Amino acid sequence: MAKTKTAYVCTECGADYSKWQGQCTACQAWNTVSEVRGISGNNTKGVRGIRFEGYAGSLSEVKSLDEVSLAEQARISTGMQEFDRVLGGGLIEGSAVLMGGHPGAGKSTLLLQAVCQLAAQHPALYVTGEESLQQVAMRAKRLGLPTKDLKMLSETSVERVMQVAEAEKPRILVVDSIQVMHVADIESAPGSVSQVRESAAYLTRFAKQTGTILFLVGHVTKDGSLAGPKVLEHMIDCSILLEGSSDSRYRTLRGIKNRFGAVNELGVFAMLEQGLKEVKNPSAIFLNRGEDAAPGSVVMVVWEGTRPMLVEIQALVDMAQGSYPRRVAVGLDQNRLAMLLAVLHRHGGMHVADQDVFVNVVGGVKVAETSADLALLAAVVSSFRNRALPQDLVIFGEVGLSGEIRPVPSGQERIYEASKHGFTRALVPKANAPRKPIEGMKVIPVTKLSDALSALEEF
């Protein structure tokens, strides 16, 4: 009988502790430390006699760093450019990819579309633990996908999945989802931290030994606090998140972690009756503006992964209805909004302390970088003064606490992207202004917030 060892793991950040405690000292979260019971490390046979030794399938050997082969690993395209972009250029043999997202976001649909196309050239096995084979087949028929070459298995036991995988020898293995998988040696129920962690560990080790491309599907609650994806992020090679509200037709696939490519890459898909269709020009869908210019609306250029993207930001400034003015930011950091309003008052001479300020990024895009600072303040000023800004104007730049306009990375590429979409004027930091003039584009460089406000007065 294999010995079991008990540990306590934080479901938010994955930190380990020797005993239970109310607060995680790593992420400062309360009541997130759960008990995990796993198999002792001296059990090398793993699940039902399958021996786990090294990731290469043999005993590990010590090598000096200069002896390691630097040959670039070949990538397999999924058939979707947006999917390949987020993965870093395609799939790599022996990699483990975790796809997370809210229930109903389209994780199973996207993977089914990709695997059905890949199965024509590479052996693929799709393991479904939540849906029946008939449900998956009906979805594939509704989407018009080729189903002849894809092997299916309805199973929740990790032991059985690995036995079938050893017999079928698939090049691509999809497990949907990791929350319903269970290992017989673990006493806890499926979906617990122990089961999710051990199931993923066995599947990942199998993928590394055999060179199989492994996809794990993980569900996330509204606040992203489910134990599965948070614990698994330390084990897998690539973690991607499919986001999108149920009332929106667009879905964004964002890279959270990637050992084989850049992180924070963004892929955009549209949910149609035929499934998820990639949007190759995201700026076009996020710039669906009205014909008449409205106060409080301006276009900014954000940098997502390796490409620029134009999005519209809107602001509404109105007299506060209560004793405490509201500060609401959708798609932006609310704390940064409060800080920028203080900078606007101190260095711009504009008092909005008695006003409600609402800011929204159109299209459900979440902007995390600081290049949106200047565009945000321009939208607030436009709404406060009730004066519309020109529709051919694009703005980007970081605003410092002393009122200076700081440059942002890839400034000239952002200006070129705006020029391609028909914008003729750009308000940018002076350090990001191009040395050579761009045909059809008037660049207005600024160094201080007061200079930017003066330039907005002239429009």
Secondary structure, 3 states (H helix, E strand, C coil): CCCEEEEEEECCCCCEECCCCCECCCCCCECCEEEEEEECCCCCCCCCCCCCCCCCCCCCCCCCHHHCCCCCCCEECCCCHHHHHHHCCCEECCCEEEEEECCCCCHHHHHHHHHHHHCCCCCEEEEECCCCHHHHHHHHHHHCCCCCCCEEEECCEHHHHHHHHHHHCCCEEEEECHHHCECCCCCCCCCCHHHHHHHHHHHHHHHHHHCCEEEEEEECCCCCCCHHHHHHCCCCCEEEEEECCCCCCEEEEEEEEECCCCCCCEEEEEEECCEEEECCCHHHHHCCCCCCCCCCEEEEEEEECCEEEEEEEEEEEEECCCCCCCEEEECCCHHHHHHHHHHHHHHHCCCCCCEEEEEEECCCCCCCCHHHHHHHHHHHHHHHHCCCCCCCEEECCEECCCCEEECCCCHHHHHHHHHHCCCCEEEEEHHHCCCCCCCCCEEEEECEHHHHHHHHHCC
